[in-house]
Amino acid sequence: MLFNSYEYLLAFLPLALILFHGLRRLKLQRLPIAAAVLLSLAFYAWWEPLNLLLLVPLIGINFELARRIAPRRGRPARFGKPLLALGITLDLATLAWFKYANFGVDTFNALAGTHVELARIVLPIGISFFVFQMIASLVDAWRGHMEHFNLLDYALFITFFPQLVAGPIVHHGEMLPQFHHYRGVTASTVALGVTILAIGLAKKVLLADSVAGYASARFDAAAAGQPLAPVDAWAGALAYTAQLYFDFSGYSDMAIGAGLLFGIRLPVNFASPYKAESIIDFWRRWHMTLSRFLRDYLYVPLGGGRRGPVRRHVNLLLTMLLGGLWHGAGWTFVAWGAMHGLFLVANHAWRALAGRHGIDLSRHAPGRWAAWAVTFLAVVVAWVFFRAADLPTAGRVVAAMAGLVGMAGAGAAAHFGDNIEALLVAAALLALARLAPNTQELAGYAGPGEAPPAADAPLARALRWRPSPVWAVATGAGLAVALMSLSRVSEFLYFQF
């Protein structure tokens, strides 16, 4: 069931809210939590009921392991480390089988010239997200950071439907206390939730989907072997850059909005990444909960930056390679992760060099704009590999972007007028992403344990959300326009991961 569908918006979500809050009025705290778990499982089963045969046992096994490896009265649990290793191995093996088995066999056949056959394995939706949450909960339980949790709360922590299939990847400390000490929801919180949900839906339906066709046409042409002119390639790359931004940002907003309707605050997962003036800053703004997971459970255990610059750079590269592979079973994702790893290494090296020589580009506007332009260009080029069907396709698009294909006689995939239209639409959306306040700044939303964002810009202060007739009319109008535009329902891009 898609967030941007009539089934979800007009049937499932309203009925789920009526049931949840109706049960809560009975003042039986566990009953609405149990209902939320069942609703979340029903939401997940909408795509494929058989996937529950994977999700439900994994929840039970991971909960029991987390309970057994948690310290008792300050003392390490007996067999804590072996049980932790067993749980992580089980979770990673499950993810590897469903997500990477076919990729591994295909790669082996290509390298060895063999013809080993493996039936196509269907990837359960959301597996990358809930497996990472399970791994994090095991590690945190072993470290003694999880206390007073029960099976019902743990099940809702894993399955809560607004974040089940595409994140954010949440910590137990952010969510379990909210479920365990649930105090209901106010009218103001509901109004804020509806507003953020409406903003997210508009981003997806009115913005992301409007530019998707421009990107698909050009990348499909490149995948078919058609030569691209530079204007073709740039139109496709910039269109996809805009599409992915508003698609993922829209999903993140809809997840947060739905969570608020239940009285649950999800962490912010998206904070204007195209405003970043360095790759380091980009990864503090893009898919923030994945960045946090990779830092806390991979980069830091590898040694982080504690063992010198060389080891730090190796750890960064390894972390980003695995982060790229997490996004998809393909060499294009490995290349995308490697590129961002190299970008981060270069960024850290530049900061060290600039610090030694007293260079600070941020002191002047031209320097900040130059830093932003370099960062944005690097992100756009890397997105080509993220989007392309395979490495040869990505190579053709990048070669055309670099002007290695002549302007004339290039066999352009689209007419000149179509390319100009694509470039103008993409440019308008990217300008919006670069210059406009983000949803958190507009709404004053803060995730669990976070301070509300400051509305420093005059536009953000002028438009700051408040329960008012103006915002109510604007939200209603936005919802109405978005609902009327649901003629062609499309999945959120991150659902494939």
N, C-alpha and C positions, 0 to 999 in steps of 0.2 A: 504494500500500500504506500503510495507516494504522498509526501506532504502536499505537493501541488496537484491534488486530485479532488474531485467532488466527493468521492467516497470518504476521504480522510477529513476534509474541511467541513462537510455538511452532515456527515453521519457518524463516523467513528469518534472523532474528537469531541463533539458535543455530547454524545451518549456516554463516553468515558468520563467526562467531567460531571455529568449528572449523577452517574453511579458513584463515582469517588466521593464527591462532596455530599451526596445524599447519605451514604454510609457514615461519613464523618460526623454528620449531625446526630447519629445514634450514640456518639461519644465512646465508641469501641475502636480504639486506636489501631489495633492490629487488623481489623476487618477491612478498612479502606486500603491499607498497605497490601493485604492479600489480594484485594480486587485489582489494585494497580499492577501487581505481578501477573495476574491472569490476563488482564487487558494487554499488557506488554507482550506476553507470549502469543496472544491472539493476533496482535499486530505483526509480529515476526512470522507467524504461520501463514499470513496472508499470501506471501510469495510462494512458499513451499512448506506444507505441514510436516513433511518428513525431516526437515531441518531441525525440528524440535528434538528429534532423537539424538542429535549431536549437542545442541545447546543445553538441554536440561541435565543430562548426565554430567557434562563438564561443570555445570554450576554446582551440582552435588559433590563431585569429587574435589573440586578446588576449595569449596567451603570446608569440607572435612579436613583436608590437608592444612588449610590455613588455621583451623582450630587446633590441630595437633602440633603444629610447629611454633605456635605462639608461646613466648616465655611464660612461666608460671611463677608468680611471686618473685620476679626479678631473676629467676634462674632459667637458663636455656632449656628448651624442651628436649626430652630424650629422643634421639634420632632426628633432631630438628634439621640438620644439614642434609642428611640423605633424603628425608621426605621433601625438603625444599627442592633438591635436585630432581627428584622423581616428578614433582608437580610441574616444574619448568620444562623438563624433557617431554612430558606428556602433552603440555600445551603447545610447545614448539613443533613436536612431531605431528600433532593434529593440523596445525597451520601449514606445515611443510607438505603434508600429503595432499590436502585439498587445494593449496594454492600453487605449489611448485613441482608436484610430481610430473605433470605433463611437460612442463618447461624443462625439467631435468632430463627426461627421456628424449625429448626433441633435441636438446643440446648434445647429448651423448651420441645420438644417431648422426648428427651433423658432423661431429668431430671424428667419430670412429667409422663412419660409412656403413653403419649397421641399419637394421630395420626392426628394432625392438618396438613392439606395439603395446600400448597401454590405453585402455578405454578412456575416453574423454571424461574427466572428473568435473562435475559441476561445482563451482565455487559457491558455498553458502554465503548469502549476503551478510555483510557486517562482521565476518569472522576475524578479520585483521584487528578490528576495534575491540571486540569483547575478549579476544584472547590476550591482547596486551593489558587490558584491565585485570584479567585474572592473574597474569604474571606479576603485575605490580602489587596486587593484593597479597600474593604469596610472599614476595620479598618483604613487604611492609609488616606482615604478620610475623615473619621470622625476626625482623628487627625490633619487634615489640611495639610497633606503632598502631596496631589495631586492638582495640579493647571493646568488650561488651557488645559484640555483634552476634546476631542470630541468623538462622537460615533465611528467614523471611526478608529481613533487611538486606542481607547479602544478595539474595535473588533479585530484589528490586534495584540494588546498586548496579548489577550487571545488566539487567534487562530493561530498565526504564526506557520506554519506547522513544521519547524525543531524541535520545543520544545513542540508541542501540545500534543502528546500522551504519552511521557515518560520523560518530563522535559528537561532542568532544570526548577524548579519552580522559576519564575523571579519576581522581584519587579517592580512596575510601574516606579520607579525612574531610573531604569536601562534601560528600554525599551521605554517608552513613549517619552522622549526627543529625542531618536534616530529616532523615526518615525516622530515626529513633526518637527524636524530640519534636515531632511534628506539631505545629501550633495553628495550622489552618492558613487561610489566605484572605487578605483584605480586598475590598472593592478597588482600591487604588492599585494594588498589585495585579488584579485581573485586568484593569484598564491598561496598565503598562504592558502586560503580556500580549493582549490583543494588538496593541500598537506595534510592538516589535515583530510579532508574527506577520502583521500586514506589511511592514517594511520588507521583511524577508521574502514574502510571497511576491511582492512587486519587483524586487531585485531579480528573482528567478524568472518570472513569467514575462515581465515587460522589458527587462534589460538583457539578461543572460541569453534567453531563448531567441531574442530578436537578432542577435549577432552570431548565433551558432551556425546558421546556414552558410555564412560567408567563410567561416573557418573550415567547415566540413568539405565544402566544394573544392577548396584549394588543396587541402591535405589529401583528399580522395584522389584528386588529379595526380598529385605527386606519387601516391601509392600505386597508381596505375601506370606509372612510368612516363607520364606526360611532362615535357620540359616546362619549367616555369620561368616567366620573366621576373625581374626583381620586384616590380610592382605587385605581381601575383603573390610572391612569397611574403612580402611585407604585409600585404593585406590579410593573408591567412594567419600569419604569426601574431599580428596585433589584434585581429578579431578573436583568436583563441585566448590571448592574454586577457582581453576584456571579458570574454565569456566565462573563463574559469574563475576570475575574480568575483563576479557578481553571482555566479552559480554557487560557489562555496560560501561566500559571504551571506547569500540569501538562505542557504540551508542552516548556517550557524545561527542566524537571527530567528528562523522558524523554530529551531530546537530550543533556544532560550525562551522564546515567547510561549511555547507550549509548556515548558517547565514551570514558568511563572504562573500559568493558569492552575497548576496543581500545588502552587506554593513552594516550589523547589527552584533554587537558583543554580543554574549550570555555569561553569567557568567560561569566561570569554575565550574564544578560540580564534579570533580574527580581528586585527586592529590596524587597519589601513596599511597593509604591507607595501603597497605601491608608493607610499610616502617615504619609505626607508631610504636613507642616504648611505647605506653600506649593506653588504650581504649579511654581516653580523646582525644588524638591526632588522633586516628583512626576516630572518629566522626568529626574531623575538616577536614578530607581528603575524607571520603566516603559520597557520595550523599550530598555534601556540602550545596546545596540550600534547601534540606529538613531539614537538621540539623539547618540551619539558621531560617527556618520557624518555626520549633518546639520551638526553643529558643525564638524567638521574639514574637510569637503569642500564646504560651502555657506556656513554662517554666517561662518566665519573668512575664507574668500576674498572674501566680500562686504564685508569690513571689520570684522566683529564689532562690538565696542564701542570700537574705537580712534579713531573719528571723532566722538565726542560722543554725548550721549544720544539726540538725535533720529535720527541715522543708526543707532544701535544698535536703536532701536525699530522702524525701518523694516526693518532686516535680520532682526529677530526675526519680524516679521509675515510677511515674504516666505518665510523659512525654514519657518515653521509652515504657511503656505498650501501650499507645495510638499510638505511632509511629509504634510499631509492628503490631497493629491491622490495621493501615492505609495500611500496605503492603498487607494484605489479610484477608478475613473473615474465619479464622480458628484458632483453639487453638494452632497450631504449631507456628503461627505468634505471638500470645500472649506470648507463652513461650519464643520465640526468643527475643521479646522486654523486657520481664521480666529479662532474662539473661543479656542482655546488660545494663539494669537499675542497676542490682546488681553489674555488672562489674564496672560501673561508680561510684557507691557508694564506692566500695572497693578501686578504684583508688584514689578518693578524700580522703578517710580515710588514705590510705598509704602516700599520699603526705603530709597530716597534720602531721602524725607520723614522717615521714622522716625529715620534716622541723624542728620539735622540737628537733630531735636528731642529726641534721647536716648530714644526710645521703644523698648523691647525686650520684646515679648510673651513671649519664651522664658524670661524670668526667673521666671515664675510659672505654675503648673499651669493656672489658669483661662485665661490668655492663650494657652497652647499648645493647649488644647482648643478655644478659639474659633478659632484659626488653622487647626487641623485641620478643624473643622466647615465653615468657609468654603471651604477647599480641596476637601473631599470633595463638597460641594454643587455646586461649579463643575464637577467631574469628572463627576458623575452627570448633570447637565443636558447637558453636551457629549456624553456617551455616547448620549443619545437621538438626536442627529443621526447619530452613527456607526452606530447600529443601524437607523434608520428607512429604509424603502424609497425615500422621496423627501422633499423639503422640506415639502410639505403634510402628510404623515404626521407628521413631526417637529413641525411647528407645532401639530397637534391634540394630541399627547401633552404638549408643554410647556404649552400653554394649559390643559389639564386639570390638570397638576401645579400650576399657579399658581392654581387655583380659579376660572378664568374660565368654567368649565362648572359649572352648579349641581349640588348633591349629589342632589337629587331629580329624577326624570324625565330623567336624563342618558342613558338607553339604555345602561347599563353593560354591558360585554362579558362580565362574569363575575358569578356570584352573590357576595354579601357574604362567605359562608363561604370560598369559593375565594380571594378576595382576602386575607382574614385568613391563610389557610394560606400563600399566596405571600409575604406580608409577613413572616411568622414564619420561614419557611425562608430567605428572603433575608437577614433580620436576623441569623440565627444564623451564616450563612456569612460575612457581612461582619464580624461580631464576631470570628470566627476569624481573618479576614484582618488585622484591626486589632490584635488582642491577642496572637495566638500567634507563636512564633518561626518565621521562614521556614526554607526547606530548607537554605540555606547555614549558618544559625546552628545548626540541628540537626546537620547533617552535618560541619560544620567545613570545608566545601568552598571552595576558592579557585581561580579561573581562572588562566590562564597569566600570570605576572608579578604576581599579586595576593597580598596577605597574607591568611591565613585570618581569617574574621570572628570578632570577639570575642563570647563568650557572656556578655554582661553581665547579662541578666535571669536571675533564679533558675531559672525554668522551663527556659530554654535550657541552663543549666549542668546541670540535673538530667537532661535528656533527651539530652544531647550523644551523638552516635553514637560507638560504638567496636566493634571486632570482638568480639562477645560472644554467648553463647547467647540472652540476652534479645532483643537486636536481631535475631538470626537468626530467632527464632520470630516476632517482630512483623513482620518483612519478609515471611516466608513466608506468614503469615496474611493480611497486606494484599494480597499478590499473588493468593492463592487467592480472596479475596472479590471482588477486582476482576475477575479472569478469569471468575468465575461470573456477573458482572454485565454481561458483554459481549453481552447479548442483542440490543441495538440499537446497532449501531456508528454513530457520528457523526463527521464530520470535525472537526478542530480549526478554530476560527474563523479563525485567521490563514492557513490554507491558501488562502483565497479571494483573498489579496493577493499 
